[in-house]
Amino acid sequence: MKEFTYKIEDPNGMHARPAGMLATFAKQFHADIRVNAGEKSADGKRLLSLMSLGAVHGTELTFCISGDDEDTAAAALEAFCKEKMKGNTKM
């Protein structure tokens, strides 16, 4: 299993657009992708599950990736978060 953390930088939190983009991006991997925020956990490949985290600006997300392509998925997802989820950027 691979893990990394990402702190939400977008002033609007993880609203529908970034959550949808994250879910769509995550679906390309075979690995199981869990996203945790405090006591809550979500399936990283499902928009509504990600939205249920209620991740606002400053929330720290922990990504837990396990499966066949976990190394590739973890590296790609971490890069995706850093590049695409900053807020005020074109996605």
Residue pairs with C-beta under 8 A, 6 or more apart in sequence:
1 64
1 65
1 66
1 70
2 64
2 65
2 66
2 70
2 71
2 73
2 74
3 62
3 63
3 64
3 65
3 74
4 62
4 63
4 74
4 77
4 78
5 60
5 61
5 62
5 63
6 60
6 61
6 63
6 78
6 81
6 82
6 85
7 58
7 59
7 60
7 61
8 14
8 55
8 56
8 57
8 58
8 59
8 60
8 61
8 85
9 57
9 85
9 86
9 87
10 18
10 57
10 85
10 86
10 87
10 88
11 57
11 87
11 88
12 57
12 87
13 54
13 55
13 56
13 57
13 59
14 22
14 50
14 51
14 53
14 55
14 56
14 59
14 61
14 85
16 47
16 51
17 91
18 84
18 85
18 91
19 47
19 50
19 51
20 47
21 84
21 91
22 44
22 50
22 77
22 80
22 81
22 85
23 44
23 45
23 46
23 47
23 50
25 76
25 77
25 80
26 33
26 44
26 45
26 73
26 77
27 45
29 65
29 67
29 69
29 72
29 73
29 76
29 77
30 67
30 68
30 69
31 65
31 66
31 67
31 68
31 69
31 70
31 73
32 65
32 66
32 67
33 43
33 44
33 45
33 63
33 64
33 65
33 73
33 77
34 41
34 42
34 43
34 44
34 63
34 64
34 65
35 41
35 42
35 43
35 44
35 50
35 53
35 61
35 62
35 63
35 64
36 42
36 61
36 62
36 63
36 64
37 53
37 54
37 55
37 59
37 60
37 61
37 62
38 59
40 52
40 53
40 54
42 49
42 50
42 52
42 53
43 49
43 50
44 50
44 63
44 77
53 59
53 61
55 61
61 81
63 74
63 77
63 78
63 81
65 73
65 74
65 77
67 73
84 91
